[in-house]
Amino acid sequence: MNHSNHSDENLRMLVKALLSPDSENAKQCLEQWERATDVSDLDGRALRLIPLLSDRCKQHKIEIPFPKAVAKMERYWWLKHRWNERVIQPLLASWIEQGMNPVVIKGLAVQNKIVRPLNRTMSDIDVWLPDEQIDEAIVSLYAAGFEMDVSIRMKYEQNPERFRLLRHAVPFNHTKLDVELDLHWRLGGLVARNRLTEWLSNSATVELTLDGWAKGIRAMSGVPLVRTVMGNGYMDSDWSSAMWIFDVHQLTQNWSLADWEELKESFFEDGVDFMWFWCLSTLFESGAKLPPKSFEGMTPQPSIRYRRDIFNPHKDSRYAGVLRFVPLWPR
């Protein structure tokens, strides 16, 4: 998906409104966003933010734009969350009963750590398993009615080892129930193998206590989760390109300088410092809370400067250089 400069600017205005702690400023930004928005053809990136929009308006005591449409979309996300839970929760519970070690990452892990979980919308559930448990998981997914896309399945079955070397996950869809689960054996975002092993091994010891989910499910948290969120924001110019900003903003509210230093160091040690600077600059441009004082003194460059021409399918768009796949990860 390519986005016009107009829709990008409009999205930035919405993000600034939702991040602003000042009610009058939030109101002005939302009014500008409303004037420029056709709610019947809403940008998918903005659709992800609708529950957050409704919540922020209530906090600021300002009028909700497009109230009828927003109420319907808010209801849609509530039902989507409950449906995902109803379909996928028993599957993960069965994996745990079989001695497998699922760790939820990305959206569900973020939900587990923020004050208002339903503000964090999810179109799917992302789950990591140790490599040696992937084959067993795939068999159980097929048995439960989930399917790989035909073209992906052909590539996977032709050479599973190579597929898993070159990619970090595979999506499974339950077409009858309209649910997606992304099965991960690695993290995206160019995370070094030794770091990845340590992070996920540690995550496997932290139990997720989220209403409606089976006891024994684990979740990422802390620096590993924020690094994953930032990496996903860098790679995805579509649906997640605004949501990650709010994830980082909420997950780091009580962080110390040492936490930020650890996060920064992980980017630099993995040789992806350009991703760190892009994320920091994007947060700055959006009006999000920046890291502690040692970072506030930096002069952020326009975030587009940090896009790298690693894989470039969009020669004529501002998204030139967005990572669209994970090559052999750094060691």
N, C-alpha and C positions, 0 to 999 in steps of 0.2 A: 504494500500500500504506500503510495506517495501522497504527501500532504502539501497543500498549497501554503504559501507564506501567510495568507489570510487566516486559514484554519489554525496554523501553528500559533500565530499571534493571539487569536481568540482563545485558544487553549491556555496559553500563558496567562492571559487576563483572568481566566477562571481559577487557575492554580494560585495566583497571587491573592485573589479574593478569599480563597479557602484557607490560605496560610496566614492571612493578616490578623494580628491580634486586635486591631483597631476597628471598631464597628463601623465608623463612618467611611473609612477607607475600603472596607470589605463591601459595603453597600454601593459605593461608587464603582468599584471594579465589577460587581455583579450586574449593575445596571448597564454598563458598557458591554459586558458579555451577552446580556439578554438582547440588547438592540441588534447585535451582530449574529445572533443564533437563530437558525431554523430548527425548532425542537422536533419537527416531524422528520428531519434528516440529520439527527444529532451525530456528531463525530463520535465514533466508537470509543475513543480515548476519554472523552468527556462522559460517556455513558457509565464508565467504571466509577466515576466520581459522584454519581447522583446521591447515594445515601449520605456521603460526607457533606455534600451541598445542603441537603435538608437539615442535617444535624447542626452545621455551622450557622445556618440562618436562624435556627431556634436559639442557639447560644447567644448570637448577637441581637436577637429580638428584631430581626428585619424580615421583610416580606419575602417569601419563597418565590422565585421566578417560575413561570409555567407550572403553577401549583398542581393542576389536575394531571399533567403529564409526568411531573416529578413523583407524585404519589403512586402512579401506576408503575413507574420504573423502580421505585423503592420497593414496592411489593414484589416485583419481578425478582430482584436480587435476594430478597428474603426467602422466597420460594426456591430459588436456585440453590442457595446455601443449604436449605433443609433437604432438598432432593439429593444433592451431592452426598450429604451426610447419610441419608437413608440408604443409598445404594452402595457407597464405598466403605462405610464404617464396618459392616459385617465382613467384608472382604479382608480388611486389615486385621480385624479381630481373629479371623481364621488363620491368617499368616502367623500371628503371635502364638496361637494355640499349637501350630505346627513347629514352633521353635525358630521362626524367622524373625528378623530384626528390622522392621520398617521404621524409617525416620522421616517424618514429614518436613518438608523444606518450603521455602518461599511463602505463598499466601497463607496457608493454614498455620505455619510456624509464626508468622507475623501476627495473625489473629490471636494467637495464644499469649502474646506479649503486650498488646495495646489495651487501653482503657475501654474503648468502644469497638469491640470486634466486628460488628456488622458493618461498620464504615469501610472495612477492608474487603472489597468485593473480590470474588474469585470465579473464573469461568471454568476452572478445572482444579484437580488436586495433584500435587507433585509429591512423589514418594521416592526415597532412596532406599536401596537394599545393597548389602555386600555383593560383590560380583559373583560369588559362588552360589548365591540364592536367586539369581536372576532367572535362570532356566525354570526353576520350580515355580517362580512367580508368574512367568509367562504362561505356563501350562494352566495354572489356576485362573488366570485372567480369561483365557480362551474358554475354559469350562464355565465361567460365570457369564459368558455372553459378550465379552469385550473382544474387539478386533483391532488389528493394525490396519492402516491404509494398505491397499493392495500393493502399490509400488514400493512402499517401505518394507512390507513383509517379504517381497521377492528379494530385495537387497539384503535384508537381515538373514534370511534362511540360506542364501547363497554362500555367505561367509560371516557367521555371527561374530567370530573373534575380530575380524577386520572392522565390521560395523561398529562394535563396541569400542574399538580403538580410536576410530575417527569421530564418533559421536558421543554425547554424554547422556542421552535419554531417548526414549521412543514413546510417542503418544498412543494410547489405546482408547478407542471410542466404543461406547455401548450405544449403537444407533437406535435401538428400540426405546431405550430409557433416556437418551440424549444426555449422557454423562461422559466426561473424559477424565482419564487418569494418566498422568505422565510418569512413566517408570524410569528412574534414574539409577545409573551405576557410577556416575561421576557428577560433579557440578559444572555448570557453564561458567563463563567469565574468565577463562584462562587461569584457573587456580592450579598451582604446582601440585604434583602428585603426592609428595610427602606431606604437604600442608593439608591437602584434601583428606588423606588417610587419618591424620591426627584429628582434624575437626569432626569428621563423621564418626570416628571411634568414640570421641568424647560425647558427641550428641546422643549416641546410642545408650548412654548411661543416664540421660535426663528424661524423666517421665513427663509426658504431656498430660495435663489435667484440664481438659476442655469438655464442657458439658456436651453429652451426646456421643462422645467418642470412647472407644474401649480402653479399659485400664491396660497399661503396658505399652501404649503407643508413645514413641519418642519424638522429639522435635529439636531442630537447630535453634540456637539463641546466640546472643552476644555478638562479638566481632564476626564470627563466621556467617551469621545470618545477615548482618548488615553488608558484609562484603559480597555475599551472593545477591542481595537485593540491588546493590549498586552495579554489579556486573550485568545483571539482567536488564537494568535500565539503560546501560550503555549499548547493549546488543539489540534491544527491541525498540524500533522506531514506531511501533504500532500500538497495541493495546496497553502495554505496561509503561509507556513512555512518560506518563505523569504520575501514576500510582506509586512508583518507587520513591518519588520525592517525599510523599507523605509517610511512607514506610520508614525511611531514614529519619525524617523529622521526629516521628513519634518514638522510634526505637532508641534514639540517642539523647533523649531529653535529660536523662540523669547520668550521662557519661562523664567520666573524668578525662583529664588531659592524657593520662596513660592509655586509656581505651582508644582515643583517637590516634595516638602515636602507634599503637599496635596495629590498628587498621591501615594506616598510611604505610607502615613498614611492610605489611603483607603485599601491597600493590608493588612497591619498589623491589622487594626481593624476588617477586615473580616476573619482573621485567615489564610490567604493564602500568608504569607510572602515568602514561598518557590517559588511562582510564580514570585514575584518581583525580587528575586535574580537571578532566571533563566533568566528572561528578560534582566536584567542589564548585566549579564555575556555574554549572547548571543550578545547583542549590542557591548560589548567590543571586543569579538572575531571577530566580523564582521567588525570592524573598524568604527562603527558609532559614531556620536558625543555623548559623555556621558553627564550626568547631570552636574550642576554647581560644583564648587570646593569641596564642602563638601562631594560629592560622588566620586570625582576623586581620593581621597586618599585611597579608599577601594582597597583591593586586590581580584579581582574577581576569583572565583573558576571555573573550567571547567563547562560549563552550564549543561552537562549531570548529574552532581552531584545533581542537584535540581529536577530531575524528581522524582515524588512520585508514589509509588506503590498503587495508589487508585483503579485503574482498569487496569488490566494487560493482554491484549490479545496477547502480543508479547514477550513471555518469552525468546526467543532466539535472540531478536533484540535489538539494541541500543535504541529503542523507548519504552522499557519496562517502564510502569508507566505513559504513556501519558493518560490524561483524555479523555475518550470517551463518557461520558455522564455526566449530571449534577444531582447529587443526591439532596435530600432535601437541599435547600440552607441555609446558615447560617443566623441567625436572629440577 
